Amino acid sequence: MISQNTPSGAGGMNVIITGASRGIGKAVAEIFAANGHDLYLTSRNEVTLYKCVEELMTKYPDVTIKAKPFDLSKNDETVALGNWCLKYGVPEILFNNAGLFEPGNVYNEPDESLERQMAANLYSAYHLTRTLLPPMIELRRGHIFNMCSVASLQAYKNGGAYSISKSALYSFSKNLREEMKPYNIKVTAVIAGAAYTDSWASSGIKRERFMEAEDIAKMIYAASQLSAGACVEEILMRPQLGDL
């Protein structure tokens, strides 16, 4: 575990981000750190996670940054992450960003493809949220962001089990939104098209065709800054020229 223990500035929030070591997760971590909020980060890859933390600590020495690797495709590790975070306080922001994409078609994709992607894309968010919610409900505050996809809304070429898992995450978000209204806890489904991250770097498609990870981070941060009486239920973003 790596940590930077300097207290954040006045008004800083505790922000938990899964899948935080690269791409959209890292971009979201950066924008919250830049604005003085404390970070609790995880990803499965220990090396890339700690490299991310070192970069953020160098740029933002006045915020608390703690990190620990967990494999969120495993329910026991997901619950362990939640309990680890709660040792340091109740989160104001939870970004369920951990995920897995395995291309394929329903009729011929590899065995266990659905199980693997449901575990990474849905069960991780479900079990982490359930672990963190009791103290959030008690304090009647918080904002949960779930990283969905345009594949949550429509059939996606070569999407198969991935589209199924992301559709389930979107349904989870909608149900959770209704359940959390009485407790003043906001829920936002982030429905994003293709953003330029490491997974697209070798595709041969020009970077200009994609959104930037920072574009999505800016929208998430903006949604987190609204008054208590306003909730952005969905953030739907696509590249300017449409889906790839």
VOTORFI-714283 format. One record per atom (N, C-alpha, C): x, y, z; residue number from 1; atom name; residue in one letter. Coordinates in steps of 0.1 Angstrom, whole numbers, always signed. Example, Ala and Ser with C-alpha at 12.3 -4.5 7.8 and 13.67 -1.06 7.14 Angstrom:
<atoms>
+132, -57, +78, 1, N, A
+123, -45, +78, 1, CA, A
+132, -33, +78, 1, C, A
+128, -22, +71, 2, N, S
+137, -11, +71, 2, CA, S
+129, +0, +79, 2, C, S
</atoms>
This chain:
<atoms>
+8, -12, +0, 1, N, M
+0, +0, +0, 1, CA, M
+9, +12, +0, 1, C, M
+5, +22, -8, 2, N, I
+12, +35, -8, 2, CA, I
+2, +46, -3, 2, C, I
+6, +55, +5, 3, N, S
-3, +65, +10, 3, CA, S
+5, +78, +11, 3, C, S
-3, +89, +10, 4, N, Q
+2, +102, +12, 4, CA, Q
-8, +108, +22, 4, C, Q
-3, +112, +34, 5, N, N
-12, +114, +46, 5, CA, N
-15, +129, +49, 5, C, N
-10, +138, +40, 6, N, T
-13, +152, +43, 6, CA, T
-28, +154, +41, 6, C, T
-34, +161, +51, 7, N, P
-49, +163, +49, 7, CA, P
-52, +172, +37, 7, C, P
-63, +170, +31, 8, N, S
-67, +178, +20, 8, CA, S
-72, +191, +25, 8, C, S
-75, +200, +15, 9, N, G
-80, +213, +19, 9, CA, G
-94, +213, +24, 9, C, G
-99, +224, +29, 10, N, A
-112, +225, +34, 10, CA, A
-122, +221, +23, 10, C, A
-132, +213, +28, 11, N, G
-142, +209, +18, 11, CA, G
-139, +197, +10, 11, C, G
-127, +191, +12, 12, N, G
-123, +179, +4, 12, CA, G
-132, +167, +7, 12, C, G
-135, +159, -3, 13, N, M
-143, +147, -2, 13, CA, M
-134, +135, -3, 13, C, M
-139, +124, +3, 14, N, N
-133, +111, +1, 14, CA, N
-139, +105, -12, 14, C, N
-130, +101, -21, 15, N, V
-134, +96, -34, 15, CA, V
-128, +82, -36, 15, C, V
-136, +72, -38, 16, N, I
-132, +59, -41, 16, CA, I
-133, +56, -56, 16, C, I
-122, +51, -62, 17, N, I
-122, +49, -77, 17, CA, I
-117, +35, -79, 17, C, I
-124, +26, -86, 18, N, T
-119, +13, -90, 18, CA, T
-115, +14, -104, 18, C, T
-106, +5, -108, 19, N, G
-100, +5, -122, 19, CA, G
-93, +19, -124, 19, C, G
-85, +23, -113, 20, N, A
-80, +36, -113, 20, CA, A
-66, +38, -119, 20, C, A
-60, +28, -123, 21, N, S
-46, +29, -127, 21, CA, S
-43, +35, -141, 21, C, S
-53, +35, -149, 22, N, R
-51, +40, -163, 22, CA, R
-65, +44, -169, 22, C, R
-64, +50, -180, 23, N, G
-76, +54, -188, 23, CA, G
-86, +63, -180, 23, C, G
-98, +60, -181, 24, N, I
-109, +69, -175, 24, CA, I
-107, +69, -160, 24, C, I
-104, +58, -154, 25, N, G
-102, +58, -139, 25, CA, G
-91, +68, -135, 25, C, G
-80, +67, -142, 26, N, K
-69, +76, -138, 26, CA, K
-73, +91, -141, 26, C, K
-80, +93, -152, 27, N, A
-84, +107, -155, 27, CA, A
-93, +113, -144, 27, C, A
-102, +104, -140, 28, N, V
-111, +109, -129, 28, CA, V
-104, +111, -116, 28, C, V
-94, +102, -113, 29, N, A
-86, +104, -101, 29, CA, A
-79, +117, -102, 29, C, A
-73, +121, -113, 30, N, E
-66, +133, -115, 30, CA, E
-74, +145, -113, 30, C, E
-86, +146, -118, 31, N, I
-94, +158, -117, 31, CA, I
-99, +160, -103, 31, C, I
-102, +149, -96, 32, N, F
-106, +151, -82, 32, CA, F
-94, +155, -73, 32, C, F
-82, +149, -76, 33, N, A
-70, +153, -69, 33, CA, A
-67, +168, -71, 33, C, A
-68, +172, -84, 34, N, A
-65, +186, -87, 34, CA, A
-74, +196, -80, 34, C, A
-86, +191, -76, 35, N, N
-95, +200, -69, 35, CA, N
-95, +197, -54, 35, C, N
-85, +191, -49, 36, N, G
-83, +190, -35, 36, CA, G
-90, +179, -27, 36, C, G
-94, +168, -34, 37, N, H
-102, +158, -28, 37, CA, H
-93, +145, -26, 37, C, H
-96, +138, -15, 38, N, D
-88, +127, -11, 38, CA, D
-92, +114, -19, 38, C, D
-82, +106, -23, 39, N, L
-84, +95, -32, 39, CA, L
-81, +82, -25, 39, C, L
-90, +72, -28, 40, N, Y
-88, +58, -24, 40, CA, Y
-89, +50, -36, 40, C, Y
-78, +45, -41, 41, N, L
-77, +39, -55, 41, CA, L
-74, +24, -54, 41, C, L
-79, +17, -64, 42, N, T
-76, +3, -66, 42, CA, T
-76, -1, -80, 42, C, T
-69, -11, -83, 43, N, S
-69, -18, -96, 43, CA, S
-63, -32, -94, 43, C, S
-64, -40, -103, 44, N, R
-59, -54, -101, 44, CA, R
-44, -54, -103, 44, C, R
-38, -46, -112, 45, N, N
-24, -46, -115, 45, CA, N
-17, -37, -105, 45, C, N
-9, -43, -96, 46, N, E
-2, -36, -86, 46, CA, E
+8, -26, -91, 46, C, E
+16, -30, -101, 47, N, V
+26, -21, -107, 47, CA, V
+20, -8, -113, 47, C, V
+10, -10, -121, 48, N, T
+5, +2, -128, 48, CA, T
-3, +11, -117, 48, C, T
-9, +5, -107, 49, N, L
-16, +12, -97, 49, CA, L
-6, +21, -89, 49, C, L
+5, +15, -85, 50, N, Y
+14, +23, -77, 50, CA, Y
+22, +34, -85, 50, C, Y
+24, +31, -98, 51, N, K
+29, +41, -107, 51, CA, K
+20, +53, -108, 51, C, K
+7, +50, -110, 52, N, C
-3, +61, -110, 52, CA, C
-3, +69, -97, 52, C, C
-3, +62, -86, 53, N, V
-3, +70, -73, 53, CA, V
+10, +78, -72, 53, C, V
+21, +73, -76, 54, N, E
+33, +81, -75, 54, CA, E
+32, +94, -83, 54, C, E
+27, +93, -95, 55, N, E
+25, +104, -104, 55, CA, E
+16, +114, -98, 55, C, E
+5, +110, -92, 56, N, L
-5, +119, -86, 56, CA, L
+0, +125, -73, 56, C, L
+8, +118, -65, 57, N, M
+14, +124, -53, 57, CA, M
+24, +134, -56, 57, C, M
+31, +133, -67, 58, N, T
+41, +143, -71, 58, CA, T
+34, +156, -76, 58, C, T
+23, +154, -83, 59, N, K
+16, +166, -88, 59, CA, K
+7, +173, -77, 59, C, K
+2, +165, -68, 60, N, Y
-8, +170, -59, 60, CA, Y
-4, +165, -44, 60, C, Y
+7, +171, -39, 61, N, P
+12, +167, -26, 61, CA, P
+3, +170, -14, 61, C, P
-7, +179, -16, 62, N, D
-15, +183, -5, 62, CA, D
-28, +175, -3, 62, C, D
-30, +164, -11, 63, N, V
-42, +156, -9, 63, CA, V
-37, +142, -4, 63, C, V
-46, +135, +3, 64, N, T
-44, +122, +7, 64, CA, T
-47, +112, -4, 64, C, T
-37, +104, -7, 65, N, I
-39, +94, -17, 65, CA, I
-35, +80, -12, 65, C, I
-44, +71, -11, 66, N, K
-42, +57, -6, 66, CA, K
-45, +48, -17, 66, C, K
-38, +37, -18, 67, N, A
-40, +27, -29, 67, CA, A
-37, +13, -24, 67, C, A
-45, +4, -29, 68, N, K
-42, -10, -26, 68, CA, K
-48, -19, -37, 68, C, K
-41, -29, -42, 69, N, P
-46, -37, -53, 69, CA, P
-56, -47, -48, 69, C, P
-67, -49, -56, 70, N, F
-77, -59, -53, 70, CA, F
-82, -65, -67, 70, C, F
-85, -77, -67, 71, N, D
-92, -83, -79, 71, CA, D
-107, -83, -77, 71, C, D
-113, -74, -83, 72, N, L
-127, -71, -81, 72, CA, L
-136, -81, -88, 72, C, L
-131, -90, -96, 73, N, S
-139, -101, -101, 73, CA, S
-142, -112, -91, 73, C, S
-136, -110, -79, 74, N, K
-138, -119, -68, 74, CA, K
-146, -112, -57, 74, C, K
-157, -118, -53, 75, N, N
-166, -111, -44, 75, CA, N
-159, -108, -30, 75, C, N
-151, -118, -25, 76, N, D
-145, -115, -12, 76, CA, D
-135, -104, -13, 76, C, D
-128, -102, -24, 77, N, E
-118, -91, -25, 77, CA, E
-126, -78, -26, 77, C, E
-137, -78, -33, 78, N, T
-145, -66, -34, 78, CA, T
-150, -61, -21, 78, C, T
-155, -70, -13, 79, N, V
-159, -67, +1, 79, CA, V
-147, -62, +9, 79, C, V
-136, -69, +8, 80, N, A
-124, -64, +15, 80, CA, A
-120, -50, +11, 80, C, A
-121, -47, -2, 81, N, L
-118, -33, -6, 81, CA, L
-127, -23, +1, 81, C, L
-140, -26, +2, 82, N, G
-150, -17, +8, 82, CA, G
-146, -15, +23, 82, C, G
-143, -26, +30, 83, N, N
-140, -25, +44, 83, CA, N
-127, -18, +46, 83, C, N
-117, -19, +37, 84, N, W
-105, -12, +38, 84, CA, W
-107, +3, +37, 84, C, W
-115, +7, +27, 85, N, C
-118, +21, +25, 85, CA, C
-125, +27, +37, 85, C, C
-134, +19, +43, 86, N, L
-142, +24, +54, 86, CA, L
-134, +27, +67, 86, C, L
-122, +20, +67, 87, N, K
-113, +23, +79, 87, CA, K
-109, +38, +79, 87, C, K
-109, +44, +68, 88, N, Y
-104, +58, +67, 88, CA, Y
-116, +68, +66, 88, C, Y
-128, +63, +66, 89, N, G
-139, +73, +66, 89, CA, G
-150, +68, +56, 89, C, G
-161, +75, +56, 90, N, V
-172, +72, +47, 90, CA, V
-170, +80, +34, 90, C, V
-171, +74, +23, 91, N, P
-169, +81, +10, 91, CA, P
-181, +90, +7, 91, C, P
-177, +101, +1, 92, N, E
-187, +110, -6, 92, CA, E
-189, +106, -20, 92, C, E
-179, +101, -27, 93, N, I
-179, +98, -41, 93, CA, I
-175, +83, -42, 93, C, I
-182, +75, -50, 94, N, L
-178, +62, -54, 94, CA, L
-179, +61, -69, 94, C, L
-168, +58, -76, 95, N, F
-168, +56, -90, 95, CA, F
-165, +41, -93, 95, C, F
-176, +34, -96, 96, N, N
-174, +20, -100, 96, CA, N
-170, +19, -115, 96, C, N
-157, +18, -117, 97, N, N
-151, +19, -130, 97, CA, N
-145, +6, -134, 97, C, N
-142, -3, -125, 98, N, A
-135, -16, -129, 98, CA, A
-143, -23, -139, 98, C, A
-137, -29, -149, 99, N, G
-144, -36, -159, 99, CA, G
-135, -45, -168, 99, C, G
-142, -53, -176, 100, N, L
-135, -62, -185, 100, CA, L
-142, -62, -198, 100, C, L
-135, -62, -209, 101, N, F
-141, -63, -223, 101, CA, F
-134, -75, -230, 101, C, F
-142, -85, -233, 102, N, E
-138, -96, -242, 102, CA, E
-147, -96, -254, 102, C, E
-142, -93, -266, 103, N, P
-151, -93, -278, 103, CA, P
-156, -107, -281, 103, C, P
-167, -108, -287, 104, N, G
-173, -120, -291, 104, CA, G
-188, -120, -294, 104, C, G
-193, -130, -299, 105, N, N
-207, -131, -302, 105, CA, N
-213, -141, -292, 105, C, N
-226, -139, -288, 106, N, V
-233, -148, -279, 106, CA, V
-232, -163, -283, 106, C, V
-234, -165, -296, 107, N, Y
-235, -179, -300, 107, CA, Y
-222, -187, -301, 107, C, Y
-210, -180, -301, 108, N, N
-198, -187, -302, 108, CA, N
-186, -181, -294, 108, C, N
-189, -172, -285, 109, N, E
-178, -167, -276, 109, CA, E
-173, -178, -267, 109, C, E
-161, -176, -261, 110, N, P
-155, -187, -253, 110, CA, P
-164, -190, -241, 110, C, P
-164, -202, -236, 111, N, D
-171, -206, -224, 111, CA, D
-166, -197, -213, 111, C, D
-175, -194, -204, 112, N, E
-172, -186, -192, 112, CA, E
-170, -171, -195, 112, C, E
-171, -167, -208, 113, N, S
-170, -153, -211, 113, CA, S
-181, -144, -204, 113, C, S
-193, -149, -203, 114, N, L
-203, -142, -196, 114, CA, L
-200, -141, -182, 114, C, L
-196, -152, -176, 115, N, E
-194, -152, -161, 115, CA, E
-182, -143, -158, 115, C, E
-172, -142, -166, 116, N, R
-160, -134, -163, 116, CA, R
-164, -119, -164, 116, C, R
-172, -116, -174, 117, N, Q
-176, -101, -176, 117, CA, Q
-187, -97, -167, 117, C, Q
-196, -106, -163, 118, N, M
-205, -102, -153, 118, CA, M
-198, -100, -139, 118, C, M
-189, -108, -136, 119, N, A
-181, -106, -124, 119, CA, A
-174, -93, -123, 119, C, A
-167, -89, -134, 120, N, A
-159, -77, -134, 120, CA, A
-168, -65, -136, 120, C, A
-178, -66, -144, 121, N, N
-186, -54, -148, 121, CA, N
-198, -51, -140, 121, C, N
-204, -61, -134, 122, N, L
-216, -59, -126, 122, CA, L
-214, -63, -111, 122, C, L
-209, -75, -109, 123, N, Y
-208, -80, -95, 123, CA, Y
-199, -71, -86, 123, C, Y
-188, -66, -93, 124, N, S
-179, -58, -85, 124, CA, S
-186, -45, -80, 124, C, S
-193, -38, -89, 125, N, A
-201, -26, -85, 125, CA, A
-211, -30, -75, 125, C, A
-218, -41, -77, 126, N, Y
-229, -45, -68, 126, CA, Y
-224, -47, -54, 126, C, Y
-214, -55, -52, 127, N, H
-209, -59, -39, 127, CA, H
-201, -47, -32, 127, C, H
-194, -40, -40, 128, N, L
-187, -28, -34, 128, CA, L
-197, -18, -29, 128, C, L
-207, -15, -37, 129, N, T
-217, -5, -33, 129, CA, T
-225, -10, -21, 129, C, T
-228, -23, -20, 130, N, R
-236, -28, -9, 130, CA, R
-227, -27, +4, 130, C, R
-214, -29, +3, 131, N, T
-205, -28, +14, 131, CA, T
-204, -14, +20, 131, C, T
-204, -4, +11, 132, N, L
-202, +10, +15, 132, CA, L
-215, +17, +18, 132, C, L
-227, +12, +14, 133, N, L
-239, +19, +16, 133, CA, L
-244, +21, +30, 133, C, L
-243, +11, +39, 134, N, P
-248, +13, +52, 134, CA, P
-244, +26, +59, 134, C, P
-231, +29, +60, 135, N, P
-227, +42, +66, 135, CA, P
-230, +54, +58, 135, C, P
-231, +53, +45, 136, N, M
-235, +64, +36, 136, CA, M
-250, +67, +39, 136, C, M
-258, +57, +40, 137, N, I
-272, +59, +43, 137, CA, I
-274, +65, +57, 137, C, I
-266, +61, +66, 138, N, E
-267, +66, +80, 138, CA, E
-264, +81, +80, 138, C, E
-254, +85, +72, 139, N, L
-250, +99, +71, 139, CA, L
-259, +107, +61, 139, C, L
-266, +100, +53, 140, N, R
-275, +106, +43, 140, CA, R
-268, +115, +33, 140, C, R
-257, +109, +27, 141, N, R
-250, +117, +18, 141, CA, R
-242, +108, +9, 141, C, R
-238, +113, -3, 142, N, G
-229, +105, -12, 142, CA, G
-234, +105, -26, 142, C, G
-225, +101, -35, 143, N, H
-228, +101, -49, 143, CA, H
-221, +89, -56, 143, C, H
-229, +80, -62, 144, N, I
-223, +68, -68, 144, CA, I
-224, +70, -83, 144, C, I
-212, +68, -90, 145, N, F
-212, +68, -104, 145, CA, F
-208, +54, -109, 145, C, F
-216, +49, -119, 146, N, N
-214, +36, -124, 146, CA, N
-210, +37, -139, 146, C, N
-198, +31, -142, 147, N, M
-193, +32, -156, 147, CA, M
-200, +22, -165, 147, C, M
-210, +27, -172, 148, N, C
-218, +19, -181, 148, CA, C
-212, +21, -195, 148, C, C
-219, +19, -205, 149, N, S
-214, +20, -219, 149, CA, S
-226, +22, -229, 149, C, S
-223, +27, -241, 150, N, V
-233, +28, -251, 150, CA, V
-238, +13, -254, 150, C, V
-230, +3, -251, 151, N, A
-234, -10, -252, 151, CA, A
-245, -14, -242, 151, C, A
-247, -6, -232, 152, N, S
-258, -8, -222, 152, CA, S
-271, -5, -228, 152, C, S
-272, +3, -239, 153, N, L
-284, +8, -245, 153, CA, L
-288, +1, -257, 153, C, L
-279, -5, -265, 154, N, Q
-282, -11, -278, 154, CA, Q
-273, -22, -281, 154, C, Q
-276, -31, -290, 155, N, A
-268, -41, -295, 155, CA, A
-255, -36, -300, 155, C, A
-244, -42, -297, 156, N, Y
-231, -37, -300, 156, CA, Y
-223, -47, -308, 156, C, Y
-218, -44, -320, 157, N, K
-211, -54, -328, 157, CA, K
-200, -60, -321, 157, C, K
-200, -73, -321, 158, N, N
-189, -81, -314, 158, CA, N
-190, -79, -299, 158, C, N
-202, -75, -294, 159, N, G
-204, -72, -280, 159, CA, G
-207, -84, -271, 159, C, G
-216, -92, -276, 160, N, G
-219, -104, -268, 160, CA, G
-221, -102, -254, 160, C, G
-213, -110, -246, 161, N, A
-215, -110, -231, 161, CA, A
-211, -96, -225, 161, C, A
-203, -89, -232, 162, N, Y
-200, -75, -227, 162, CA, Y
-212, -66, -227, 162, C, Y
-219, -66, -238, 163, N, S
-232, -58, -238, 163, CA, S
-242, -63, -228, 163, C, S
-243, -76, -226, 164, N, I
-252, -81, -216, 164, CA, I
-248, -76, -202, 164, C, I
-235, -77, -199, 165, N, S
-230, -72, -185, 165, CA, S
-232, -57, -183, 165, C, S
-230, -50, -194, 166, N, K
-231, -35, -192, 166, CA, K
-246, -31, -192, 166, C, K
-255, -38, -199, 167, N, S
-269, -36, -197, 167, CA, S
-273, -39, -183, 167, C, S
-268, -49, -177, 168, N, A
-271, -52, -163, 168, CA, A
-267, -42, -154, 168, C, A
-255, -36, -156, 169, N, L
-250, -25, -148, 169, CA, L
-259, -13, -149, 169, C, L
-263, -10, -161, 170, N, Y
-273, +1, -163, 170, CA, Y
-285, -1, -155, 170, C, Y
-291, -13, -155, 171, N, S
-303, -16, -148, 171, CA, S
-300, -15, -133, 171, C, S
-289, -19, -128, 172, N, F
-285, -18, -114, 172, CA, F
-285, -3, -111, 172, C, F
-279, +6, -119, 173, N, S
-279, +20, -117, 173, CA, S
-293, +26, -115, 173, C, S
-302, +22, -124, 174, N, K
-315, +27, -124, 174, CA, K
-323, +23, -111, 174, C, K
-321, +10, -108, 175, N, N
-328, +6, -95, 175, CA, N
-322, +13, -83, 175, C, N
-309, +14, -83, 176, N, L
-302, +20, -71, 176, CA, L
-306, +35, -70, 176, C, L
-308, +41, -81, 177, N, R
-312, +55, -81, 177, CA, R
-325, +57, -74, 177, C, R
-335, +48, -77, 178, N, E
-348, +49, -70, 178, CA, E
-347, +46, -55, 178, C, E
-339, +36, -52, 179, N, E
-338, +32, -38, 179, CA, E
-331, +42, -29, 179, C, E
-322, +50, -35, 180, N, M
-314, +59, -27, 180, CA, M
-320, +73, -26, 180, C, M
-330, +76, -33, 181, N, K
-337, +89, -33, 181, CA, K
-340, +93, -18, 181, C, K
-346, +85, -10, 182, N, P
-350, +89, +3, 182, CA, P
-338, +92, +13, 182, C, P
-326, +87, +9, 183, N, Y
-314, +89, +17, 183, CA, Y
-305, +100, +12, 183, C, Y
-309, +108, +2, 184, N, N
-301, +119, -3, 184, CA, N
-288, +114, -10, 184, C, N
-288, +102, -14, 185, N, I
-276, +96, -21, 185, CA, I
-279, +96, -36, 185, C, I
-270, +103, -44, 186, N, K
-272, +104, -58, 186, CA, K
-266, +92, -65, 186, C, K
-272, +88, -77, 187, N, V
-267, +77, -85, 187, CA, V
-267, +82, -99, 187, C, V
-255, +81, -106, 188, N, T
-254, +85, -120, 188, CA, T
-248, +73, -128, 188, C, T
-255, +70, -139, 189, N, A
-250, +61, -149, 189, CA, A
-242, +68, -159, 189, C, A
-229, +65, -161, 190, N, V
-221, +71, -171, 190, CA, V
-221, +62, -183, 190, C, V
-227, +67, -194, 191, N, I
-229, +59, -206, 191, CA, I
-220, +65, -216, 191, C, I
-209, +58, -219, 192, N, A
-199, +64, -227, 192, CA, A
-196, +56, -239, 192, C, A
-193, +62, -250, 193, N, G
-188, +56, -262, 193, CA, G
-173, +55, -261, 193, C, G
-166, +53, -273, 194, N, A
-152, +51, -273, 194, CA, A
-144, +63, -269, 194, C, A
-136, +61, -258, 195, N, A
-126, +71, -254, 195, CA, A
-112, +65, -257, 195, C, A
-103, +74, -260, 196, N, Y
-89, +69, -264, 196, CA, Y
-82, +65, -251, 196, C, Y
-80, +52, -249, 197, N, T
-72, +47, -238, 197, CA, T
-62, +36, -243, 197, C, T
-55, +30, -235, 198, N, D
-45, +20, -239, 198, CA, D
-51, +9, -247, 198, C, D
-63, +6, -244, 199, N, S
-69, -6, -251, 199, CA, S
-72, -3, -266, 199, C, S
-72, +10, -269, 200, N, W
-75, +14, -283, 200, CA, W
-62, +18, -290, 200, C, W
-51, +19, -283, 201, N, A
-39, +25, -289, 201, CA, A
-33, +17, -301, 201, C, A
-36, +4, -301, 202, N, S
-31, -4, -312, 202, CA, S
-41, -7, -323, 202, C, S
-52, +0, -322, 203, N, S
-63, -3, -331, 203, CA, S
-61, +3, -346, 203, C, S
-51, +12, -347, 204, N, G
-49, +18, -360, 204, CA, G
-59, +30, -363, 204, C, G
-68, +32, -354, 205, N, I
-78, +43, -357, 205, CA, I
-72, +56, -351, 205, C, I
-73, +67, -359, 206, N, K
-67, +79, -354, 206, CA, K
-73, +84, -341, 206, C, K
-65, +90, -333, 207, N, R
-69, +94, -320, 207, CA, R
-80, +105, -321, 207, C, R
-80, +113, -331, 208, N, E
-90, +123, -333, 208, CA, E
-104, +117, -334, 208, C, E
-105, +105, -337, 209, N, R
-119, +98, -339, 209, CA, R
-125, +95, -325, 209, C, R
-117, +96, -315, 210, N, F
-122, +92, -301, 210, CA, F
-125, +104, -293, 210, C, F
-132, +102, -282, 211, N, M
-133, +111, -271, 211, CA, M
-120, +109, -263, 211, C, M
-116, +119, -255, 212, N, E
-105, +117, -245, 212, CA, E
-111, +113, -232, 212, C, E
-103, +105, -225, 213, N, A
-107, +101, -211, 213, CA, A
-110, +113, -202, 213, C, A
-102, +124, -205, 214, N, E
-104, +136, -197, 214, CA, E
-118, +142, -199, 214, C, E
-124, +140, -211, 215, N, D
-137, +145, -214, 215, CA, D
-147, +139, -204, 215, C, D
-146, +126, -203, 216, N, I
-155, +119, -194, 216, CA, I
-153, +123, -179, 216, C, I
-140, +125, -176, 217, N, A
-137, +129, -162, 217, CA, A
-143, +142, -159, 217, C, A
-142, +152, -168, 218, N, K
-148, +165, -166, 218, CA, K
-163, +165, -164, 218, C, K
-170, +156, -171, 219, N, M
-184, +155, -169, 219, CA, M
-188, +149, -156, 219, C, M
-180, +139, -152, 220, N, I
-183, +133, -139, 220, CA, I
-180, +143, -127, 220, C, I
-169, +150, -129, 221, N, Y
-166, +160, -118, 221, CA, Y
-177, +171, -117, 221, C, Y
-181, +175, -129, 222, N, A
-192, +186, -129, 222, CA, A
-205, +181, -123, 222, C, A
-208, +168, -125, 223, N, A
-221, +163, -119, 223, CA, A
-219, +161, -104, 223, C, A
-207, +159, -100, 224, N, S
-205, +158, -85, 224, CA, S
-206, +171, -78, 224, C, S
-206, +182, -85, 225, N, Q
-205, +195, -79, 225, CA, Q
-219, +203, -78, 225, C, Q
-229, +196, -82, 226, N, L
-242, +203, -81, 226, CA, L
-248, +204, -67, 226, C, L
-258, +212, -66, 227, N, S
-264, +213, -53, 227, CA, S
-271, +200, -48, 227, C, S
-274, +199, -35, 228, N, A
-280, +187, -30, 228, CA, A
-293, +184, -36, 228, C, A
-300, +194, -42, 229, N, G
-313, +192, -48, 229, CA, G
-313, +188, -62, 229, C, G
-301, +186, -68, 230, N, A
-300, +182, -82, 230, CA, A
-292, +169, -84, 230, C, A
-297, +161, -93, 231, N, C
-290, +148, -96, 231, CA, C
-290, +146, -111, 231, C, C
-278, +144, -116, 232, N, V
-276, +140, -130, 232, CA, V
-278, +125, -131, 232, C, V
-289, +120, -136, 233, N, E
-291, +105, -136, 233, CA, E
-283, +98, -146, 233, C, E
-281, +104, -157, 234, N, E
-273, +98, -168, 234, CA, E
-264, +108, -175, 234, C, E
-252, +103, -178, 235, N, I
-242, +111, -186, 235, CA, I
-240, +103, -199, 235, C, I
-246, +107, -210, 236, N, L
-244, +100, -222, 236, CA, L
-235, +107, -232, 236, C, L
-224, +101, -235, 237, N, M
-214, +108, -243, 237, CA, M
-209, +98, -255, 237, C, M
-207, +104, -266, 238, N, R
-202, +97, -278, 238, CA, R
-192, +105, -285, 238, C, R
-183, +99, -293, 239, N, P
-174, +107, -301, 239, CA, P
-182, +116, -311, 239, C, P
-177, +127, -315, 240, N, Q
-184, +136, -323, 240, CA, Q
-190, +130, -336, 240, C, Q
-182, +120, -342, 241, N, L
-187, +114, -354, 241, CA, L
-195, +101, -351, 241, C, L
-198, +99, -339, 242, N, G
-207, +87, -335, 242, CA, G
-199, +75, -331, 242, C, G
-205, +64, -328, 243, N, D
-199, +52, -323, 243, CA, D
-190, +46, -333, 243, C, D
-180, +40, -328, 244, N, L
-170, +32, -337, 244, CA, L
-176, +18, -340, 244, C, L
</atoms>
